Amino acid sequence: MEAAPKVAADVSIKLRALAHELSNSLEAVMQASYLLGQTNVDEPSHQWIQLLDQASREAARINREIREVLRSNS
């Protein structure tokens, strides 16, 4: 596998800032999801809460991966 080209410094700085902002937004979604999960709701609502939780965790994982790529290619 070929090594990825280095990311330009100005692009890396902007992408890191965006990833940081995304992390902050995802944290709020994940906290809200957790709190919703602590409530007593009917089964269909519970399934939506689980979907929200899984999607927010996946988005956070993707964001961490983007940040790792930026670290290794900057």
C-alpha positions in Angstrom: 0.0 0.0 0.0 1.3 3.4 -0.9 2.0 6.0 1.7 -0.6 8.8 1.7 0.7 12.2 0.7 1.2 14.8 3.5 -1.7 17.2 4.1 -0.8 20.8 3.6 -0.3 22.6 7.0 -3.1 25.1 6.5 -5.5 22.4 5.4 -4.5 20.2 8.3 -5.1 23.1 10.8 -8.6 23.7 9.4 -9.5 20.0 9.4 -8.3 19.6 12.9 -10.4 22.6 14.0 -13.5 21.1 12.3 -12.9 17.7 13.8 -12.7 19.4 17.2 -15.9 21.2 16.7 -17.5 18.0 15.5 -16.3 16.3 18.6 -18.0 18.9 20.7 -21.3 18.5 18.9 -21.2 14.7 19.0 -20.5 14.9 22.7 -23.8 16.8 23.2 -25.7 14.3 21.1 -24.2 11.3 22.9 -25.0 12.8 26.3 -28.6 13.5 25.2 -28.8 10.0 23.9 -27.6 8.6 27.2 -30.1 10.6 29.2 -32.9 9.6 26.9 -31.9 6.0 27.4 -32.4 6.4 31.1 -36.1 7.3 30.7 -39.0 4.9 30.7 -40.4 4.9 27.1 -42.3 2.5 25.0 -40.5 0.0 22.8 -40.6 1.9 19.5 -39.2 5.0 21.2 -36.5 2.8 22.9 -35.5 1.5 19.5 -35.1 5.0 18.2 -33.0 5.9 21.2 -30.8 2.9 20.5 -30.4 3.9 16.8 -29.4 7.4 17.9 -26.9 6.0 20.4 -25.3 3.7 17.8 -25.2 6.3 15.1 -23.6 8.9 17.4 -21.0 6.3 18.6 -20.2 5.5 14.9 -19.8 9.2 14.1 -17.5 9.6 17.0 -15.4 6.6 15.9 -15.2 8.1 12.3 -14.2 11.5 13.7 -11.4 9.8 15.8 -10.2 8.0 12.7 -10.1 11.3 10.7 -8.1 12.9 13.5 -5.6 10.0 13.5 -5.2 10.3 9.7 -4.5 14.0 10.1 -2.0 13.3 12.9 -0.1 10.8 10.8 -0.2 12.8 7.6 0.7 16.2 8.8 
